[in-house]
Amino acid sequence: RLEEVATPEAFAREPKTVQRFYDMRRRQLLDAAIRPNAAHLALAELERRWPGEVLVVTQNIDDLHERAGSRQLIHMHGELLKARCTACAAVRAWREDLGVDHGCLSCGGASTLRPHVVWFGEMPLGLDAIHQALAACDLFLSVGTSGQVYPAAGFVEEARRHGRAHSVELNLEPSAISAVFDECRHGPASEVLPRYVEELLARHPGA
């Protein structure tokens, strides 16, 4: 159960169990068979070719956007391939198993490292930068989300409140908030997102 491995209380109660769970996920992510799909690649292509700024805000904790080539990223739920010190909050890259006895190289704290992921009951990361981007954006894309998890589910309404953003849902099926969007495209993200990006870039020949 997620409550047993994805809460601060679970980590305090059973740190070895929590670390083992994320060790397994980390090993899976580093398997050579795990690669970016066409949706990841389409977003990276959009960032490369779009004349303005493209920011990807992801709830995923993997590094597939980076591997695809995206550079402007906010991981609002953290990153699996990083560890964070519970004493000084220093964050560092981490690709090995993370044991309860590992200490922090920044502050020297012993047994202070945890996965750099946001657990239930914790505040998502990068919210200030996300809110700034929502206030300024002209085009808001929501890709592959249920529309039920907040605060992310409220981002489209926030973007629309500022009166500038055209909003598009690109999802396998209608989400809980589909009616809020100006436009919806439904189907697998690896199909609908590359197609939408291709159309978008074709409408802007200089991109």
PEWOMO-V465347 format. One record per run of one state. SS is the DSSP state (hx for helix, st for strand, lp for the rest). FROM is the first residue (numbers start at 0). TO is the last residue. Records with the same first field share a line. If there is no record, write none. Layout:
BEGIN
SS=FROM-TO, FROM-TO
END
This chain:
BEGIN
lp=0-0, 4-5, 13-13, 29-36, 49-54, 58-62, 68-71, 75-76, 85-89, 93-111, 117-118, 120-125, 136-137, 143-150, 161-164, 171-176, 180-181, 186-187, 202-206
hx=1-3, 7-12, 14-28, 37-48, 63-67, 126-135, 151-160, 177-179, 188-201
st=6-6, 55-57, 72-74, 77-84, 90-92, 112-116, 119-119, 138-142, 165-170, 182-185
END
